[in-house]
């Protein structure tokens, strides 16, 4: 197989503290898929990075902000954050985001 295969049950989950955990899924140099697991009330602090990011809500509810403008995201909703824009989230109901980064986040490895 020439692609990178990720078996969900075999991926380690890293506790980031504050009710947030991360599990890196499939990736290559061009992109990376990451599950971010949130407890209710957990915060993904506002930050920036040079990667384009797409966040897709697998479960739960989130108040997601980009450049200070917030929107509520529910299961099935998604948002794309262009490179360099400040963004963050507050988990309103425990859930999981699937974050896709382009290019991949070397700092996560």
Secondary structure, DSSP 8 states (H G I E B T S, - for coil): --S----GGGS--EEEETTEEEEEEEE-SS-EEEEEEE-TT-EEEEE--SSEEEEEEEEEEEEEEETTEEEEEETT-EEEE-TT--EEEEEEEEEEEEEEEES--GGG-
